[in-house]
């Protein structure tokens, strides 16, 4: 009877912890998405910033996004639909699935990765408020096409836009999230042939956000910088504060520490 009660108590504690982690994740995620409320009255600024990025890329000779999008539309039109579907579905679904897998299958690594995501979303909130930027799909005069609206329909796209900040192009959190999924996933997988797929995921997401005209390439680069900052913050600030809980550890490392 005592053994059964002990197992039940451990199970209840784990369920409670899982609900807490899920609540933290959902709360942080939607806080960073709903920050659009702070962007009221900054539409003109967001468009000015976007046009400034166009000028910057043109000045350094790397304004290639419209040409790439048109080439793919003319030569690989199926890829337009694939990337549009990925943009609509992959970010939230892929990230949530990864975090659930991490919690239940590689729990020893969950706190470190969770902390990375929290730091990254905090940095992104600051970036969105300090430098609101319209995505390139809002600049058809520069040759961009809104492939996602064409794919799901304008009404659906406009309805969905109520749930997120439309002027949050910098930094690209799609790319930041993808890096914080792909690199830990590759390090934690026990199946060698799956590692290239984990490494490929950030590249795929970068292609998706550029081809769908939701981000400039420079937004993607800044997203990668945010991911790097989140890694160093989780490694050299939070992990030092609580090394026994928040440091990066695999199951092997955890077993060695306990030995």
Order of alpha helices (4+ residues) and beta strands (2+ residues): alpha-alpha-alpha-alpha-alpha-alpha-alpha-alpha-alpha-alpha-alpha-alpha
